[in-house]
Amino acid sequence: MSANDTISDMLTRIRNACAVRQTTTQIPTTRMTRSIAQVLKDEGFIADFEEVGEGIKSQLVLSLKYKGKNRQPIITTLTRVSKPGLRVYSNSKDLPRVLGGIGIAIVSTSRGIMTDREARKQNVGGEVLCYIW
């Protein structure tokens, strides 16, 4: 993984934190990671997130969600789709449906980061960043 692929880094940190049932995980703040965190919160995959620190050292602290008494993670799978070495773009009609609509695809569009459902509704395509369910 390259040092400048912040999205892969973010997904890996969330995946690892879920695997060991951590309540929070820290991710370096960029506009992209902040937007993805907002989508995750809006879709109910994470409880909340906040920014801590100043300037270049600032971090996003994500509060992860678990269900049931044996604390199963809400996020079961995070898959990176578009990588720096192979970008994956899709127009609004061809946007993938993840698990028949159970999961979401996060898409980077000209109108910002949004879910596949939102992009279809606004009739915009873009770069398919990742799948989450």
Sequence and secondary structure as in RCSB ss.txt:
>XXXX:A:sequence
MSANDTISDMLTRIRNACAVRQTTTQIPTTRMTRSIAQVLKDEGFIADFEEVGEGIKSQLVLSLKYKGKNRQPII
TTLTRVSKPGLRVYSNSKDLPRVLGGIGIAIVSTSRGIMTDREARKQNVGGEVLCYIW
>XXXX:A:secstr
  TT HHHHHHHHHHHHHHTT SEEEEE  HHHHHHHHHHHHTTSEEEEEEESSGGG EEEEEE EETTTTEES 
  EEE SBTTB  EE GGG   GGGGTSEEEEEETTEEEEHHHHHHHT  EEEEEEE 
